[in-house]
Amino acid sequence: MSPEPDAAKAEAHFERALGIARKQKAKSWELRAAMSMARLRRDQGKRDLAHDVLAPVYGWFHPRASIPPILKEAKTRSTH
């Protein structure tokens, strides 16, 4: 069985999670969903698409704020 159908299902779930987080204005949940989507796209070799989904969300967080681990990971992913 090909992993593609599972990847497509995962992407659909992440898109839904992003939509719900946006509707609820839940920035931290949107960041988590964007990171998951970016991880999936990165693993598929789609680094530009991974960056495109993660960079705008990461940009909401103040650069001088105390950076929790999830933001450190997001920063690393958005710059690579």
C-alpha positions in Angstrom: 0.0 0.0 0.0 1.4 3.4 -1.0 2.0 6.0 1.7 0.5 8.7 -0.6 -3.2 8.1 0.5 -2.1 8.4 4.1 -0.2 11.6 3.4 -3.2 13.0 1.6 -5.5 12.2 4.5 -3.0 13.8 6.9 -2.8 16.9 4.8 -6.6 17.2 4.8 -6.7 16.8 8.6 -4.0 19.5 9.0 -5.9 21.8 6.6 -9.0 21.3 8.7 -7.1 22.0 11.9 -5.7 25.2 10.4 -9.2 26.3 9.4 -10.6 25.7 12.9 -7.7 27.4 14.6 -8.1 30.4 12.3 -11.8 30.6 12.9 -11.3 30.5 16.6 -8.4 32.9 16.4 -6.3 30.4 18.4 -2.8 31.3 17.3 -0.9 28.7 19.3 -3.1 25.9 17.8 -2.7 27.4 14.4 1.1 27.3 14.9 0.9 23.7 16.0 -1.2 22.7 12.9 1.1 24.7 10.6 4.2 23.0 12.1 2.6 19.6 11.5 1.7 20.5 7.9 5.2 21.9 7.4 6.8 18.7 8.8 4.6 16.6 6.4 5.5 18.7 3.4 9.2 18.8 4.3 9.2 14.9 4.6 7.6 14.9 1.1 10.5 17.0 -0.2 8.3 20.1 -0.6 10.4 22.5 1.4 9.1 25.6 -0.2 5.5 24.7 0.6 6.5 23.8 4.1 8.0 27.3 4.5 4.9 28.9 2.9 2.6 27.4 5.5 4.8 28.1 8.5 6.4 31.4 7.9 3.2 33.6 8.1 2.1 32.0 11.4 5.5 32.2 13.0 5.6 35.9 12.1 2.8 36.7 14.5 5.0 36.0 17.5 7.1 38.9 18.9 10.9 38.2 18.2 11.9 39.4 21.7 9.3 37.4 23.6 10.4 34.4 25.7 10.5 31.7 23.1 8.8 28.4 24.1 10.2 25.2 22.5 7.5 25.1 19.8 8.5 28.5 18.5 12.2 27.6 18.5 11.3 24.6 16.4 9.1 26.8 14.1 11.9 29.3 13.7 14.3 26.5 12.7 11.8 25.1 10.2 10.9 28.4 8.7 14.5 29.3 8.0 15.6 26.0 6.4 
